């Protein structure tokens, strides 16, 4: 769901007016109004702050597709050439891509490793800035299965 649809619900559930939310995140009431009407979209970092103030998971505010994705890097399996990884016995693993998990071994040891490698591809695919890609991945990765288990 788009942030314009989720933000007003989360704000009202917290019992805040647009003005009160604006003060808490250091913007104008008009900025909050523009986010809620879809005229503009808050940056990734602002979305993280909004999630914190509204006490909702950041992914609740991000408009992410509801499709199967690698549980290590977050890339949807619908991306062209996005092959699934393999277990040690060579069987396809449904949860991880081949770049993150191959032959039963994880390629990346830390989330920072994933971000450093993957953020430039996210920039290329979406046109977002590198800073926004890094921030987005920093919000997304901790919610994925591999990093929750780690």
Secondary structure by P-SEA (a helix, b strand, c coil): ccccccaaaaaaaacccaaaaaaaacccaaaaaaaaaccccccaaaaaaaaaaacccccccccccccccccccccccccccbbbbbccccccccccccccccccccccccaaaaaaacaaaaaaaccccaaaaaaaaaaccccccccccc
